[in-house]
């Protein structure tokens, strides 16, 4: 997600990163709640996804569309702010923000860009990435088929 942020002409501020990140993580969390794959359940190998305490009840309502701006978490950088940034930095995949050194927000390292590109390729054929990722103002529809989401 951080690489996607840096690939766009957006202000390099924490607020702009938050505005970009939160709607997309929200939809991921909702999608995981709607998915029946075992890794997305509380009993799955990976436990619950970030925001599941609020997105789980929302997904349980059986709506046909979901608002990417639903308030699902209390941190302005979502799971990235709570958990992921430190872990990703520890792996050397991001350079943490150093405003005094001219880096106003976290940025992917060259290795992080390689991982991001591999992930981007893995999700590039999904309905969400093709139809919704670039426009967080649209309600997101989750088509179901073959036991999981597109």
N, CA, C and O atoms as a GROMACS GRO file, in nm:
protein
  600
    1UNK      N    1   0.083  -0.118   0.000
    1UNK     CA    2   0.000   0.000   0.000
    1UNK      C    3   0.088   0.125   0.000
    1UNK      O    4   0.057   0.224  -0.067
    2UNK      N    5   0.196   0.120   0.074
    2UNK     CA    6   0.287   0.234   0.081
    2UNK      C    7   0.346   0.264  -0.056
    2UNK      O    8   0.359   0.381  -0.094
    3UNK      N    9   0.383   0.162  -0.131
    3UNK     CA   10   0.436   0.182  -0.265
    3UNK      C   11   0.329   0.242  -0.356
    3UNK      O   12   0.360   0.329  -0.437
    4UNK      N   13   0.206   0.196  -0.344
    4UNK     CA   14   0.096   0.254  -0.423
    4UNK      C   15   0.082   0.402  -0.391
    4UNK      O   16   0.062   0.483  -0.481
    5UNK      N   17   0.093   0.439  -0.264
    5UNK     CA   18   0.086   0.579  -0.223
    5UNK      C   19   0.197   0.660  -0.291
    5UNK      O   20   0.171   0.766  -0.348
    6UNK      N   21   0.319   0.610  -0.284
    6UNK     CA   22   0.433   0.682  -0.341
    6UNK      C   23   0.428   0.686  -0.493
    6UNK      O   24   0.489   0.774  -0.553
    7UNK      N   25   0.358   0.594  -0.557
    7UNK     CA   26   0.348   0.594  -0.704
    7UNK      C   27   0.249   0.697  -0.756
    7UNK      O   28   0.237   0.716  -0.877
    8UNK      N   29   0.180   0.764  -0.668
    8UNK     CA   30   0.081   0.864  -0.707
    8UNK      C   31   0.130   1.003  -0.671
    8UNK      O   32   0.211   1.021  -0.580
    9UNK      N   33   0.080   1.100  -0.742
    9UNK     CA   34   0.115   1.238  -0.713
    9UNK      C   35   0.024   1.291  -0.602
    9UNK      O   36  -0.072   1.365  -0.627
   10UNK      N   37   0.055   1.252  -0.482
   10UNK     CA   38  -0.020   1.292  -0.363
   10UNK      C   39   0.073   1.371  -0.272
   10UNK      O   40   0.194   1.354  -0.278
   11UNK      N   41   0.017   1.457  -0.189
   11UNK     CA   42   0.103   1.527  -0.092
   11UNK      C   43   0.175   1.425  -0.004
   11UNK      O   44   0.116   1.324   0.035
   12UNK      N   45   0.296   1.450   0.028
   12UNK     CA   46   0.375   1.360   0.112
   12UNK      C   47   0.358   1.400   0.258
   12UNK      O   48   0.451   1.447   0.324
   13UNK      N   49   0.234   1.379   0.306
   13UNK     CA   50   0.202   1.412   0.444
   13UNK      C   51   0.137   1.291   0.510
   13UNK      O   52   0.086   1.202   0.443
   14UNK      N   53   0.141   1.289   0.642
   14UNK     CA   54   0.076   1.182   0.716
   14UNK      C   55  -0.074   1.179   0.688
   14UNK      O   56  -0.132   1.072   0.675
   15UNK      N   57  -0.136   1.297   0.677
   15UNK     CA   58  -0.279   1.303   0.649
   15UNK      C   59  -0.310   1.245   0.511
   15UNK      O   60  -0.406   1.169   0.497
   16UNK      N   61  -0.230   1.278   0.411
   16UNK     CA   62  -0.254   1.224   0.277
   16UNK      C   63  -0.234   1.072   0.276
   16UNK      O   64  -0.310   1.000   0.211
   17UNK      N   65  -0.133   1.024   0.348
   17UNK     CA   66  -0.112   0.880   0.358
   17UNK      C   67  -0.232   0.814   0.427
   17UNK      O   68  -0.281   0.711   0.382
   18UNK      N   69  -0.279   0.875   0.534
   18UNK     CA   70  -0.396   0.824   0.605
   18UNK      C   71  -0.518   0.822   0.514
   18UNK      O   72  -0.590   0.722   0.509
   19UNK      N   73  -0.542   0.932   0.443
   19UNK     CA   74  -0.657   0.941   0.353
   19UNK      C   75  -0.651   0.834   0.243
   19UNK      O   76  -0.755   0.784   0.200
   20UNK      N   77  -0.532   0.800   0.200
   20UNK     CA   78  -0.514   0.698   0.097
   20UNK      C   79  -0.528   0.558   0.156
   20UNK      O   80  -0.594   0.471   0.099
   21UNK      N   81  -0.466   0.537   0.270
   21UNK     CA   82  -0.454   0.403   0.329
   21UNK      C   83  -0.584   0.351   0.390
   21UNK      O   84  -0.626   0.239   0.360
   22UNK      N   85  -0.648   0.431   0.474
   22UNK     CA   86  -0.762   0.382   0.552
   22UNK      C   87  -0.877   0.324   0.469
   22UNK      O   88  -0.925   0.216   0.503
   23UNK      N   89  -0.923   0.389   0.362
   23UNK     CA   90  -1.034   0.330   0.287
   23UNK      C   91  -1.000   0.194   0.226
   23UNK      O   92  -1.085   0.106   0.216
   24UNK      N   93  -0.877   0.178   0.186
   24UNK     CA   94  -0.836   0.053   0.122
   24UNK      C   95  -0.820  -0.058   0.225
   24UNK      O   96  -0.856  -0.173   0.198
   25UNK      N   97  -0.766  -0.026   0.341
   25UNK     CA   98  -0.756  -0.128   0.446
   25UNK      C   99  -0.895  -0.163   0.498
   25UNK      O  100  -0.922  -0.278   0.532
   26UNK      N  101  -0.984  -0.065   0.505
   26UNK     CA  102  -1.121  -0.090   0.549
   26UNK      C  103  -1.187  -0.194   0.458
   26UNK      O  104  -1.248  -0.289   0.507
   27UNK      N  105  -1.174  -0.175   0.328
   27UNK     CA  106  -1.235  -0.269   0.234
   27UNK      C  107  -1.170  -0.406   0.244
   27UNK      O  108  -1.238  -0.508   0.233
   28UNK      N  109  -1.038  -0.410   0.266
   28UNK     CA  110  -0.972  -0.539   0.287
   28UNK      C  111  -1.031  -0.610   0.408
   28UNK      O  112  -1.059  -0.730   0.402
   29UNK      N  113  -1.050  -0.536   0.517
   29UNK     CA  114  -1.103  -0.596   0.638
   29UNK      C  115  -1.246  -0.646   0.617
   29UNK      O  116  -1.281  -0.756   0.662
   30UNK      N  117  -1.328  -0.568   0.550
   30UNK     CA  118  -1.465  -0.611   0.520
   30UNK      C  119  -1.462  -0.735   0.431
   30UNK      O  120  -1.534  -0.831   0.455
   31UNK      N  121  -1.379  -0.731   0.328
   31UNK     CA  122  -1.368  -0.845   0.237
   31UNK      C  123  -1.326  -0.972   0.308
   31UNK      O  124  -1.377  -1.081   0.278
   32UNK      N  125  -1.234  -0.959   0.402
   32UNK     CA  126  -1.191  -1.076   0.479
   32UNK      C  127  -1.305  -1.131   0.563
   32UNK      O  128  -1.316  -1.252   0.582
   33UNK      N  129  -1.391  -1.043   0.613
   33UNK     CA  130  -1.506  -1.088   0.692
   33UNK      C  131  -1.608  -1.162   0.605
   33UNK      O  132  -1.675  -1.254   0.652
   34UNK      N  133  -1.620  -1.121   0.481
   34UNK     CA  134  -1.715  -1.184   0.390
   34UNK      C  135  -1.663  -1.313   0.328
   34UNK      O  136  -1.740  -1.395   0.279
   35UNK      N  137  -1.532  -1.330   0.332
   35UNK     CA  138  -1.469  -1.447   0.271
   35UNK      C  139  -1.483  -1.568   0.363
   35UNK      O  140  -1.474  -1.557   0.485
   36UNK      N  141  -1.505  -1.684   0.303
   36UNK     CA  142  -1.520  -1.805   0.384
   36UNK      C  143  -1.392  -1.887   0.394
   36UNK      O  144  -1.395  -2.000   0.443
   37UNK      N  145  -1.280  -1.834   0.348
   37UNK     CA  146  -1.153  -1.907   0.358
   37UNK      C  147  -1.109  -1.912   0.503
   37UNK      O  148  -1.124  -1.812   0.574
   38UNK      N  149  -1.055  -2.022   0.549
   38UNK     CA  150  -1.024  -2.038   0.691
   38UNK      C  151  -0.922  -1.938   0.746
   38UNK      O  152  -0.926  -1.908   0.865
   39UNK      N  153  -0.833  -1.887   0.663
   39UNK     CA  154  -0.734  -1.792   0.714
   39UNK      C  155  -0.795  -1.656   0.750
   39UNK      O  156  -0.727  -1.572   0.810
   40UNK      N  157  -0.921  -1.635   0.715
   40UNK     CA  158  -0.987  -1.509   0.746
   40UNK      C  159  -1.087  -1.522   0.860
   40UNK      O  160  -1.169  -1.431   0.880
   41UNK      N  161  -1.083  -1.628   0.933
   41UNK     CA  162  -1.173  -1.646   1.047
   41UNK      C  163  -1.094  -1.640   1.176
   41UNK      O  164  -0.971  -1.656   1.175
   42UNK      N  165  -1.162  -1.619   1.286
   42UNK     CA  166  -1.091  -1.611   1.414
   42UNK      C  167  -1.025  -1.743   1.451
   42UNK      O  168  -0.931  -1.744   1.531
   43UNK      N  169  -1.072  -1.853   1.394
   43UNK     CA  170  -1.010  -1.981   1.424
   43UNK      C  171  -0.906  -2.020   1.319
   43UNK      O  172  -0.844  -2.125   1.329
   44UNK      N  173  -0.888  -1.934   1.219
   44UNK     CA  174  -0.790  -1.962   1.113
   44UNK      C  175  -0.648  -1.950   1.164
   44UNK      O  176  -0.624  -1.902   1.275
   45UNK      N  177  -0.555  -1.994   1.083
   45UNK     CA  178  -0.414  -1.994   1.122
   45UNK      C  179  -0.361  -1.854   1.152
   45UNK      O  180  -0.269  -1.840   1.232
   46UNK      N  181  -0.418  -1.752   1.090
   46UNK     CA  182  -0.366  -1.617   1.107
   46UNK      C  183  -0.452  -1.531   1.199
   46UNK      O  184  -0.420  -1.414   1.221
   47UNK      N  185  -0.559  -1.586   1.252
   47UNK     CA  186  -0.646  -1.507   1.339
   47UNK      C  187  -0.727  -1.406   1.261
   47UNK      O  188  -0.738  -1.414   1.139
   48UNK      N  189  -0.783  -1.312   1.331
   48UNK     CA  190  -0.867  -1.211   1.266
   48UNK      C  191  -0.782  -1.102   1.203
   48UNK      O  192  -0.671  -1.073   1.249
   49UNK      N  193  -0.835  -1.042   1.098
   49UNK     CA  194  -0.766  -0.932   1.032
   49UNK      C  195  -0.791  -0.803   1.108
   49UNK      O  196  -0.883  -0.794   1.189
   50UNK      N  197  -0.709  -0.704   1.081
   50UNK     CA  198  -0.720  -0.575   1.147
   50UNK      C  199  -0.858  -0.514   1.124
   50UNK      O  200  -0.911  -0.517   1.012
   51UNK      N  201  -0.916  -0.458   1.228
   51UNK     CA  202  -1.046  -0.394   1.219
   51UNK      C  203  -1.165  -0.486   1.227
   51UNK      O  204  -1.279  -0.442   1.213
   52UNK      N  205  -1.140  -0.614   1.249
   52UNK     CA  206  -1.249  -0.712   1.243
   52UNK      C  207  -1.354  -0.694   1.352
   52UNK      O  208  -1.468  -0.739   1.336
   53UNK      N  209  -1.320  -0.630   1.462
   53UNK     CA  210  -1.419  -0.608   1.567
   53UNK      C  211  -1.532  -0.517   1.518
   53UNK      O  212  -1.645  -0.527   1.565
   54UNK      N  213  -1.501  -0.428   1.424
   54UNK     CA  214  -1.606  -0.341   1.370
   54UNK      C  215  -1.653  -0.386   1.232
   54UNK      O  216  -1.771  -0.372   1.200
   55UNK      N  217  -1.562  -0.438   1.150
   55UNK     CA  218  -1.605  -0.479   1.016
   55UNK      C  219  -1.680  -0.612   1.017
   55UNK      O  220  -1.760  -0.638   0.928
   56UNK      N  221  -1.655  -0.695   1.118
   56UNK     CA  222  -1.729  -0.822   1.129
   56UNK      C  223  -1.878  -0.800   1.143
   56UNK      O  224  -1.956  -0.856   1.066
   57UNK      N  225  -1.922  -0.719   1.241
   57UNK     CA  226  -2.066  -0.693   1.253
   57UNK      C  227  -2.124  -0.624   1.130
   57UNK      O  228  -2.237  -0.652   1.090
   58UNK      N  229  -2.047  -0.535   1.069
   58UNK     CA  230  -2.094  -0.468   0.947
   58UNK      C  231  -2.116  -0.570   0.836
   58UNK      O  232  -2.220  -0.572   0.772
   59UNK      N  233  -2.018  -0.656   0.814
   59UNK     CA  234  -2.030  -0.758   0.710
   59UNK      C  235  -2.144  -0.853   0.740
   59UNK      O  236  -2.209  -0.904   0.648
   60UNK      N  237  -2.170  -0.878   0.867
   60UNK     CA  238  -2.279  -0.966   0.907
   60UNK      C  239  -2.417  -0.913   0.873
   60UNK      O  240  -2.515  -0.987   0.878
   61UNK      N  241  -2.426  -0.787   0.838
   61UNK     CA  242  -2.554  -0.728   0.801
   61UNK      C  243  -2.598  -0.768   0.661
   61UNK      O  244  -2.713  -0.744   0.623
   62UNK      N  245  -2.509  -0.828   0.583
   62UNK     CA  246  -2.546  -0.876   0.450
   62UNK      C  247  -2.574  -0.767   0.348
   62UNK      O  248  -2.658  -0.785   0.260
   63UNK      N  249  -2.505  -0.655   0.359
   63UNK     CA  250  -2.524  -0.547   0.263
   63UNK      C  251  -2.473  -0.588   0.125
   63UNK      O  252  -2.393  -0.681   0.113
   64UNK      N  253  -2.518  -0.520   0.023
   64UNK     CA  254  -2.468  -0.549  -0.112
   64UNK      C  255  -2.350  -0.460  -0.147
   64UNK      O  256  -2.272  -0.494  -0.235
   65UNK      N  257  -2.338  -0.346  -0.079
   65UNK     CA  258  -2.227  -0.254  -0.104
   65UNK      C  259  -2.174  -0.202   0.029
   65UNK      O  260  -2.246  -0.196   0.129
   66UNK      N  261  -2.046  -0.164   0.028
   66UNK     CA  262  -1.981  -0.118   0.150
   66UNK      C  263  -1.905   0.011   0.123
   66UNK      O  264  -1.845   0.031   0.018
   67UNK      N  265  -1.910   0.098   0.223
   67UNK     CA  266  -1.847   0.229   0.215
   67UNK      C  267  -1.701   0.217   0.258
   67UNK      O  268  -1.674   0.178   0.372
   68UNK      N  269  -1.606   0.250   0.171
   68UNK     CA  270  -1.466   0.241   0.210
   68UNK      C  271  -1.427   0.340   0.319
   68UNK      O  272  -1.318   0.329   0.377
   69UNK      N  273  -1.513   0.436   0.348
   69UNK     CA  274  -1.484   0.535   0.452
   69UNK      C  275  -1.553   0.503   0.585
   69UNK      O  276  -1.562   0.589   0.673
   70UNK      N  277  -1.601   0.382   0.599
   70UNK     CA  278  -1.656   0.334   0.725
   70UNK      C  279  -1.545   0.342   0.830
   70UNK      O  280  -1.432   0.301   0.804
   71UNK      N  281  -1.576   0.394   0.947
   71UNK     CA  282  -1.477   0.406   1.055
   71UNK      C  283  -1.462   0.270   1.122
   71UNK      O  284  -1.548   0.229   1.200
   72UNK      N  285  -1.354   0.203   1.092
   72UNK     CA  286  -1.333   0.066   1.137
   72UNK      C  287  -1.224   0.054   1.243
   72UNK      O  288  -1.209  -0.051   1.305
   73UNK      N  289  -1.147   0.162   1.265
   73UNK     CA  290  -1.032   0.154   1.354
   73UNK      C  291  -1.000   0.294   1.408
   73UNK      O  292  -1.035   0.394   1.345
   74UNK      N  293  -0.935   0.300   1.522
   74UNK     CA  294  -0.909   0.428   1.585
   74UNK      C  295  -0.777   0.495   1.551
   74UNK      O  296  -0.755   0.609   1.592
   75UNK      N  297  -0.690   0.430   1.479
   75UNK     CA  298  -0.560   0.487   1.447
   75UNK      C  299  -0.567   0.554   1.310
   75UNK      O  300  -0.629   0.500   1.218
   76UNK      N  301  -0.504   0.671   1.295
   76UNK     CA  302  -0.512   0.742   1.167
   76UNK      C  303  -0.436   0.671   1.055
   76UNK      O  304  -0.451   0.709   0.939
   77UNK      N  305  -0.357   0.572   1.086
   77UNK     CA  306  -0.292   0.489   0.984
   77UNK      C  307  -0.332   0.342   0.997
   77UNK      O  308  -0.260   0.254   0.952
   78UNK      N  309  -0.445   0.317   1.059
   78UNK     CA  310  -0.500   0.182   1.066
   78UNK      C  311  -0.401   0.080   1.120
   78UNK      O  312  -0.323   0.109   1.211
   79UNK      N  313  -0.405  -0.038   1.063
   79UNK     CA  314  -0.315  -0.145   1.104
   79UNK      C  315  -0.170  -0.111   1.076
   79UNK      O  316  -0.080  -0.160   1.145
   80UNK      N  317  -0.147  -0.028   0.975
   80UNK     CA  318  -0.010   0.014   0.946
   80UNK      C  319   0.046   0.092   1.065
   80UNK      O  320   0.161   0.070   1.105
   81UNK      N  321  -0.034   0.180   1.119
   81UNK     CA  322   0.011   0.258   1.235
   81UNK      C  323   0.023   0.176   1.361
   81UNK      O  324   0.114   0.197   1.441
   82UNK      N  325  -0.069   0.082   1.380
   82UNK     CA  326  -0.067   0.000   1.501
   82UNK      C  327   0.042  -0.108   1.498
   82UNK      O  328   0.115  -0.127   1.595
   83UNK      N  329   0.053  -0.177   1.386
   83UNK     CA  330   0.136  -0.299   1.383
   83UNK      C  331   0.234  -0.308   1.267
   83UNK      O  332   0.353  -0.334   1.288
   84UNK      N  333   0.186  -0.287   1.147
   84UNK     CA  334   0.263  -0.325   1.028
   84UNK      C  335   0.391  -0.245   1.007
   84UNK      O  336   0.492  -0.302   0.968
   85UNK      N  337   0.388  -0.114   1.030
   85UNK     CA  338   0.506  -0.032   1.000
   85UNK      C  339   0.631  -0.082   1.069
   85UNK      O  340   0.736  -0.094   1.007
   86UNK      N  341   0.621  -0.111   1.197
   86UNK     CA  342   0.739  -0.157   1.271
   86UNK      C  343   0.791  -0.290   1.218
   86UNK      O  344   0.911  -0.310   1.204
   87UNK      N  345   0.698  -0.381   1.188
   87UNK     CA  346   0.740  -0.512   1.136
   87UNK      C  347   0.803  -0.499   0.997
   87UNK      O  348   0.904  -0.562   0.967
   88UNK      N  349   0.742  -0.417   0.914
   88UNK     CA  350   0.793  -0.399   0.777
   88UNK      C  351   0.928  -0.328   0.780
   88UNK      O  352   1.018  -0.362   0.703
   89UNK      N  353   0.942  -0.229   0.868
   89UNK     CA  354   1.070  -0.161   0.882
   89UNK      C  355   1.177  -0.258   0.931
   89UNK      O  356   1.291  -0.254   0.885
   90UNK      N  357   1.140  -0.346   1.024
   90UNK     CA  358   1.234  -0.445   1.075
   90UNK      C  359   1.285  -0.541   0.968
   90UNK      O  360   1.394  -0.596   0.980
   91UNK      N  361   1.205  -0.560   0.864
   91UNK     CA  362   1.246  -0.645   0.752
   91UNK      C  363   1.324  -0.566   0.647
   91UNK      O  364   1.372  -0.623   0.549
   92UNK      N  365   1.338  -0.436   0.668
   92UNK     CA  366   1.413  -0.353   0.573
   92UNK      C  367   1.334  -0.317   0.448
   92UNK      O  368   1.393  -0.280   0.346
   93UNK      N  369   1.202  -0.327   0.455
   93UNK     CA  370   1.121  -0.300   0.336
   93UNK      C  371   1.071  -0.157   0.328
   93UNK      O  372   1.022  -0.114   0.223
   94UNK      N  373   1.084  -0.082   0.437
   94UNK     CA  374   1.049   0.060   0.436
   94UNK      C  375   1.156   0.139   0.508
   94UNK      O  376   1.227   0.088   0.595
   95UNK      N  377   1.165   0.265   0.470
   95UNK     CA  378   1.246   0.362   0.542
   95UNK      C  379   1.149   0.446   0.624
   95UNK      O  380   1.065   0.514   0.566
   96UNK      N  381   1.158   0.442   0.757
   96UNK     CA  382   1.065   0.522   0.838
   96UNK      C  383   1.082   0.672   0.813
   96UNK      O  384   1.191   0.718   0.780
   97UNK      N  385   0.975   0.745   0.830
   97UNK     CA  386   0.976   0.889   0.810
   97UNK      C  387   1.084   0.955   0.896
   97UNK      O  388   1.100   0.924   1.014
   98UNK      N  389   1.155   1.046   0.834
   98UNK     CA  390   1.254   1.130   0.902
   98UNK      C  391   1.238   1.271   0.845
   98UNK      O  392   1.316   1.311   0.759
   99UNK      N  393   1.139   1.346   0.893
   99UNK     CA  394   1.112   1.478   0.835
   99UNK      C  395   1.235   1.569   0.832
   99UNK      O  396   1.255   1.643   0.736
  100UNK      N  397   1.318   1.564   0.936
  100UNK     CA  398   1.436   1.650   0.939
  100UNK      C  399   1.536   1.615   0.828
  100UNK      O  400   1.616   1.698   0.787
  101UNK      N  401   1.529   1.490   0.780
  101UNK     CA  402   1.618   1.445   0.673
  101UNK      C  403   1.550   1.450   0.536
  101UNK      O  404   1.605   1.401   0.437
  102UNK      N  405   1.430   1.509   0.531
  102UNK     CA  406   1.362   1.523   0.402
  102UNK      C  407   1.270   1.408   0.365
  102UNK      O  408   1.222   1.403   0.252
  103UNK      N  409   1.244   1.315   0.457
  103UNK     CA  410   1.152   1.205   0.430
  103UNK      C  411   1.029   1.225   0.520
  103UNK      O  412   1.028   1.181   0.635
  104UNK      N  413   0.925   1.293   0.467
  104UNK     CA  414   0.812   1.332   0.552
  104UNK      C  415   0.722   1.216   0.596
  104UNK      O  416   0.657   1.226   0.701
  105UNK      N  417   0.716   1.109   0.520
  105UNK     CA  418   0.640   0.989   0.556
  105UNK      C  419   0.722   0.867   0.518
  105UNK      O  420   0.817   0.876   0.440
  106UNK      N  421   0.685   0.752   0.575
  106UNK     CA  422   0.755   0.629   0.542
  106UNK      C  423   0.759   0.609   0.390
  106UNK      O  424   0.668   0.651   0.319
  107UNK      N  425   0.865   0.546   0.344
  107UNK     CA  426   0.879   0.520   0.201
  107UNK      C  427   0.934   0.379   0.180
  107UNK      O  428   1.013   0.331   0.261
  108UNK      N  429   0.893   0.312   0.072
  108UNK     CA  430   0.947   0.179   0.045
  108UNK      C  431   1.095   0.187   0.007
  108UNK      O  432   1.137   0.278  -0.065
  109UNK      N  433   1.171   0.092   0.054
  109UNK     CA  434   1.310   0.078   0.013
  109UNK      C  435   1.312   0.007  -0.123
  109UNK      O  436   1.207  -0.038  -0.168
  110UNK      N  437   1.427  -0.003  -0.188
  110UNK     CA  438   1.432  -0.079  -0.315
  110UNK      C  439   1.379  -0.222  -0.298
  110UNK      O  440   1.309  -0.273  -0.385
  111UNK      N  441   1.414  -0.286  -0.185
  111UNK     CA  442   1.364  -0.421  -0.160
  111UNK      C  443   1.212  -0.419  -0.139
  111UNK      O  444   1.141  -0.509  -0.185
  112UNK      N  445   1.163  -0.316  -0.070
  112UNK     CA  446   1.020  -0.301  -0.048
  112UNK      C  447   0.946  -0.282  -0.179
  112UNK      O  448   0.834  -0.332  -0.196
  113UNK      N  449   1.006  -0.209  -0.272
  113UNK     CA  450   0.944  -0.190  -0.404
  113UNK      C  451   0.932  -0.323  -0.479
  113UNK      O  452   0.834  -0.346  -0.549
  114UNK      N  453   1.031  -0.409  -0.464
  114UNK     CA  454   1.025  -0.541  -0.528
  114UNK      C  455   0.912  -0.625  -0.470
  114UNK      O  456   0.837  -0.689  -0.544
  115UNK      N  457   0.899  -0.625  -0.339
  115UNK     CA  458   0.791  -0.700  -0.274
  115UNK      C  459   0.656  -0.641  -0.315
  115UNK      O  460   0.562  -0.714  -0.344
  116UNK      N  461   0.647  -0.508  -0.316
  116UNK     CA  462   0.522  -0.441  -0.355
  116UNK      C  463   0.483  -0.478  -0.497
  116UNK      O  464   0.366  -0.503  -0.525
  117UNK      N  465   0.579  -0.480  -0.587
  117UNK     CA  466   0.547  -0.514  -0.727
  117UNK      C  467   0.500  -0.658  -0.739
  117UNK      O  468   0.408  -0.687  -0.816
  118UNK      N  469   0.560  -0.748  -0.665
  118UNK     CA  470   0.515  -0.888  -0.667
  118UNK      C  471   0.372  -0.899  -0.615
  118UNK      O  472   0.291  -0.972  -0.671
  119UNK      N  473   0.342  -0.827  -0.508
  119UNK     CA  474   0.206  -0.830  -0.454
  119UNK      C  475   0.108  -0.766  -0.553
  119UNK      O  476  -0.002  -0.818  -0.575
  120UNK      N  477   0.149  -0.654  -0.612
  120UNK     CA  478   0.064  -0.587  -0.710
  120UNK      C  479   0.030  -0.682  -0.825
  120UNK      O  480  -0.084  -0.686  -0.870
  121UNK      N  481   0.127  -0.756  -0.870
  121UNK     CA  482   0.102  -0.852  -0.978
  121UNK      C  483   0.005  -0.962  -0.933
  121UNK      O  484  -0.079  -1.007  -1.010
  122UNK      N  485   0.017  -1.002  -0.807
  122UNK     CA  486  -0.071  -1.108  -0.756
  122UNK      C  487  -0.216  -1.063  -0.746
  122UNK      O  488  -0.307  -1.145  -0.761
  123UNK      N  489  -0.240  -0.935  -0.720
  123UNK     CA  490  -0.377  -0.886  -0.703
  123UNK      C  491  -0.430  -0.810  -0.824
  123UNK      O  492  -0.545  -0.767  -0.823
  124UNK      N  493  -0.349  -0.792  -0.926
  124UNK     CA  494  -0.387  -0.706  -1.038
  124UNK      C  495  -0.511  -0.753  -1.113
  124UNK      O  496  -0.578  -0.672  -1.177
  125UNK      N  497  -0.544  -0.879  -1.107
  125UNK     CA  498  -0.663  -0.929  -1.176
  125UNK      C  499  -0.787  -0.932  -1.089
  125UNK      O  500  -0.893  -0.976  -1.135
  126UNK      N  501  -0.778  -0.887  -0.965
  126UNK     CA  502  -0.896  -0.889  -0.879
  126UNK      C  503  -0.992  -0.778  -0.919
  126UNK      O  504  -0.950  -0.673  -0.968
  127UNK      N  505  -1.118  -0.800  -0.897
  127UNK     CA  506  -1.219  -0.699  -0.926
  127UNK      C  507  -1.190  -0.572  -0.847
  127UNK      O  508  -1.199  -0.462  -0.901
  128UNK      N  509  -1.156  -0.586  -0.721
  128UNK     CA  510  -1.132  -0.469  -0.638
  128UNK      C  511  -1.018  -0.384  -0.696
  128UNK      O  512  -1.034  -0.263  -0.712
  129UNK      N  513  -0.907  -0.445  -0.727
  129UNK     CA  514  -0.793  -0.367  -0.776
  129UNK      C  515  -0.825  -0.301  -0.910
  129UNK      O  516  -0.791  -0.185  -0.933
  130UNK      N  517  -0.890  -0.375  -0.997
  130UNK     CA  518  -0.922  -0.321  -1.130
  130UNK      C  519  -1.028  -0.212  -1.125
  130UNK      O  520  -1.017  -0.111  -1.195
  131UNK      N  521  -1.132  -0.232  -1.044
  131UNK     CA  522  -1.249  -0.144  -1.053
  131UNK      C  523  -1.263  -0.042  -0.940
  131UNK      O  524  -1.330   0.060  -0.958
  132UNK      N  525  -1.201  -0.066  -0.826
  132UNK     CA  526  -1.225   0.022  -0.711
  132UNK      C  527  -1.101   0.087  -0.650
  132UNK      O  528  -1.110   0.195  -0.592
  133UNK      N  529  -0.987   0.024  -0.662
  133UNK     CA  530  -0.869   0.068  -0.587
  133UNK      C  531  -0.836   0.215  -0.610
  133UNK      O  532  -0.802   0.286  -0.515
  134UNK      N  533  -0.844   0.261  -0.733
  134UNK     CA  534  -0.806   0.399  -0.764
  134UNK      C  535  -0.912   0.502  -0.729
  134UNK      O  536  -0.885   0.622  -0.738
  135UNK      N  537  -1.030   0.459  -0.689
  135UNK     CA  538  -1.137   0.554  -0.657
  135UNK      C  539  -1.203   0.516  -0.525
  135UNK      O  540  -1.294   0.432  -0.522
  136UNK      N  541  -1.158   0.576  -0.417
  136UNK     CA  542  -1.213   0.541  -0.286
  136UNK      C  543  -1.342   0.616  -0.254
  136UNK      O  544  -1.389   0.612  -0.140
  137UNK      N  545  -1.399   0.683  -0.353
  137UNK     CA  546  -1.527   0.753  -0.329
  137UNK      C  547  -1.646   0.663  -0.362
  137UNK      O  548  -1.760   0.696  -0.327
  138UNK      N  549  -1.622   0.553  -0.428
  138UNK     CA  550  -1.731   0.463  -0.469
  138UNK      C  551  -1.761   0.358  -0.362
  138UNK      O  552  -1.672   0.310  -0.292
  139UNK      N  553  -1.887   0.324  -0.352
  139UNK     CA  554  -1.927   0.210  -0.269
  139UNK      C  555  -1.870   0.085  -0.337
  139UNK      O  556  -1.864   0.078  -0.460
  140UNK      N  557  -1.830  -0.013  -0.257
  140UNK     CA  558  -1.767  -0.134  -0.311
  140UNK      C  559  -1.864  -0.252  -0.301
  140UNK      O  560  -1.918  -0.281  -0.194
  141UNK      N  561  -1.883  -0.317  -0.412
  141UNK     CA  562  -1.969  -0.434  -0.423
  141UNK      C  563  -1.880  -0.558  -0.414
  141UNK      O  564  -1.774  -0.563  -0.476
  142UNK      N  565  -1.923  -0.658  -0.338
  142UNK     CA  566  -1.846  -0.781  -0.322
  142UNK      C  567  -1.918  -0.896  -0.389
  142UNK      O  568  -2.004  -0.959  -0.327
  143UNK      N  569  -1.885  -0.926  -0.515
  143UNK     CA  570  -1.947  -1.042  -0.580
  143UNK      C  571  -1.893  -1.171  -0.520
  143UNK      O  572  -1.773  -1.182  -0.495
  144UNK      N  573  -1.981  -1.266  -0.497
  144UNK     CA  574  -1.939  -1.395  -0.442
  144UNK      C  575  -1.944  -1.500  -0.552
  144UNK      O  576  -2.037  -1.504  -0.633
  145UNK      N  577  -1.843  -1.584  -0.555
  145UNK     CA  578  -1.845  -1.698  -0.645
  145UNK      C  579  -1.742  -1.798  -0.599
  145UNK      O  580  -1.640  -1.761  -0.540
  146UNK      N  581  -1.765  -1.921  -0.626
  146UNK     CA  582  -1.671  -2.030  -0.597
  146UNK      C  583  -1.613  -2.026  -0.456
  146UNK      O  584  -1.496  -2.059  -0.436
  147UNK      N  585  -1.694  -1.983  -0.359
  147UNK     CA  586  -1.649  -1.991  -0.221
  147UNK      C  587  -1.559  -1.880  -0.173
  147UNK      O  588  -1.520  -1.879  -0.057
  148UNK      N  589  -1.524  -1.784  -0.260
  148UNK     CA  590  -1.444  -1.672  -0.212
  148UNK      C  591  -1.469  -1.549  -0.297
  148UNK      O  592  -1.539  -1.556  -0.398
  149UNK      N  593  -1.412  -1.438  -0.255
  149UNK     CA  594  -1.434  -1.312  -0.325
  149UNK      C  595  -1.337  -1.296  -0.440
  149UNK      O  596  -1.227  -1.350  -0.438
  150UNK      N  597  -1.381  -1.223  -0.538
  150UNK     CA  598  -1.295  -1.194  -0.655
  150UNK      C  599  -1.183  -1.101  -0.615
  150UNK      O  600  -1.099  -1.065  -0.698
   0.00000   0.00000   0.00000
